[in-house]
Amino acid sequence: MKSTAEQSLRFQVERWLAPGSTASIRVIEFSRTLSGRRRYVCVETAQPTGSRALFFFRHDDGCWRVFPPAVDRPQMNADCLAL
């Protein structure tokens, strides 16, 4: 089980972008996805070697990840078949 700290956006930014003490970090964009209205954040870090940016997506379990959550799709069940 992941700790609360490992679920945070800060932890994921530090893990993926590995900012050093001299790197500046800023949020470029934040909003919700069109499908599912889920939160996302684009974070950029500027370093002497160049800048890097990543999108982070909030999942239903509260974790932030670099891949979007699966889209909810309609499901067929026995009640639909009985009609």
C-alpha positions as CSV (number, residue, x, y, z in Angstrom):
1,M,0.0,0.0,0.0
2,K,1.3,3.4,-0.9
3,S,1.8,6.0,1.8
4,T,-0.1,9.3,1.6
5,A,3.1,11.1,0.6
6,E,3.6,8.8,-2.4
7,Q,0.1,9.8,-3.6
8,S,0.8,13.5,-3.6
9,L,1.5,15.6,-6.7
10,R,4.7,17.0,-5.1
11,F,6.1,13.4,-4.6
12,Q,5.3,12.6,-8.3
13,V,6.9,15.8,-9.6
14,E,10.1,15.2,-7.6
15,R,10.1,11.5,-8.8
16,W,9.6,12.2,-12.5
17,L,11.3,15.6,-13.0
18,A,14.0,15.2,-10.4
19,P,14.4,18.9,-9.8
20,G,17.6,19.9,-8.2
21,S,18.0,22.7,-5.7
22,T,18.7,25.1,-8.6
23,A,15.8,24.0,-10.7
24,S,12.6,26.1,-10.8
25,I,9.3,24.4,-11.0
26,R,6.0,25.9,-12.2
27,V,2.6,24.8,-13.0
28,I,1.9,25.6,-16.7
29,E,-1.7,24.4,-16.9
30,F,-4.4,22.9,-14.7
31,S,-7.9,21.9,-15.5
32,R,-10.2,19.0,-16.0
33,T,-10.3,16.5,-18.9
34,L,-13.2,16.7,-21.3
35,S,-14.1,13.1,-20.8
36,G,-14.8,12.2,-17.2
37,R,-14.0,15.7,-15.9
38,R,-10.9,14.4,-14.1
39,R,-8.2,16.8,-12.9
40,Y,-4.8,17.2,-14.6
41,V,-1.8,19.4,-14.1
42,C,1.1,20.3,-16.4
43,V,4.3,21.0,-14.5
44,E,7.5,22.4,-16.0
45,T,11.0,22.5,-14.7
46,A,13.7,24.7,-16.1
47,Q,17.3,23.6,-15.8
48,P,20.6,24.7,-17.4
49,T,20.3,21.7,-19.8
50,G,16.7,22.8,-20.9
51,S,13.2,22.6,-19.7
52,R,11.0,19.6,-19.3
53,A,7.2,19.3,-18.8
54,L,4.9,16.5,-17.8
55,F,1.2,16.1,-17.4
56,F,0.0,14.5,-14.2
57,F,-3.6,13.0,-13.9
58,R,-5.6,12.5,-10.7
59,H,-7.0,9.0,-10.4
60,D,-10.1,7.8,-8.5
61,D,-7.9,6.5,-5.7
62,G,-6.5,9.9,-5.1
63,C,-3.0,9.2,-6.6
64,W,-1.4,11.4,-9.2
65,R,0.1,9.6,-12.2
66,V,1.7,10.4,-15.5
67,F,-0.9,8.4,-17.5
68,P,-4.6,9.3,-17.6
69,P,-7.2,7.2,-15.9
70,A,-9.2,4.7,-17.9
71,V,-12.4,6.1,-19.4
72,D,-15.6,4.8,-17.8
73,R,-17.5,2.8,-20.4
74,P,-21.1,1.6,-20.3
75,Q,-21.4,-1.9,-19.2
76,M,-24.0,-4.5,-20.1
77,N,-25.4,-6.6,-17.4
78,A,-28.2,-9.3,-17.0
79,D,-30.9,-6.6,-16.4
80,C,-30.3,-5.1,-19.9
81,L,-30.4,-8.5,-21.5
82,A,-33.8,-9.4,-19.9
83,L,-35.7,-6.6,-21.7
